[in-house]
Amino acid sequence: TMKFHLTILIAAALQSNVFPFSPSRCFTSQPSSHLIFMAKPKSKSKNSGGGGGGFSSGSSSSGAKEKNNGKVRSVSGYQGSGTKPLRVAANTFDELRKKYGVACCSDLYVRSPLNDKDLFWFVGKVARCSEEKDLTGSSIPTEQEAVISQKRLILEYAKRELRPQNMGGPFSEGLEIWLAPGDSEMDSVQNKISFTKVEGSVSSLSDGFQVSDVGYNPEIYVGEEIRDGGLRVVRDENGDPVKDTFEINAPL
């Protein structure tokens, strides 16, 4: 099965000029061994504001965890602060995916205009509660809300842990998140689908929204992907494919 899967991926890469990739891997409560998050600093340096490196190293007040009345899954200022929110987001994703299936999921891509305006990097998936009886809040989350409420967590992970070469440092300004249907990686590679840009801010979240009704499953690189990167595809500024569609079994 694995050999057959790899054959399909290689064929897709050859025919579409996109880069080799592997589908998103489930980030459970036990992180992959190559993901290293820096520990929370001791109290004597707690007010230092954080230095370079680590998952989230910016400065913020001590109350910057999940805030806005439970509407945002954000990252605090200390280094390594992304570990717990990411684990909570991933576990919530697992629960929602198991309960509702792919219908509750959306694929995520990040565009880094300052690095390459045409490349869209696959960074994982979001899931959202789709039954009123199971809600923590009082309204069913939209796709956009599922991302907006976790936007900082997603972008911090993408630019600090997943692909800092293309999204971090001088390329970190103006990062964009784009949506695609759940589990549509192959359709994306085959240029069969367009992406939808995530727009809006925390203020656009509905009154009944609660972040505990959504989850995030981050993409994880292994092996050569850590150096070379994983799935990324070419789209125009509107999220539309720039090349014709093709089939995997088409002759080379």
Secondary structure, DSSP 4 states (H G I P E B T S, - for coil): -HHHHHHHHHHHHHHH------------SS--TT---PPPPPGGGTTS---SSSS------TT-SSBTTTTB----SSTTTTHHHHHHHHHHHHHHHHHHGGGGEEEEEEEETTTEEEEEEEEEEEEE---GGG-SSSSPPPHHHHHHTTHHHHHHHIIIII-HHHHSGGG-TT-EEEEEETT-HHHHHTT----EE----GGGS-TT--GGGEEEEE----TTHHHH---EEEB-TTS-BSS----TTS--
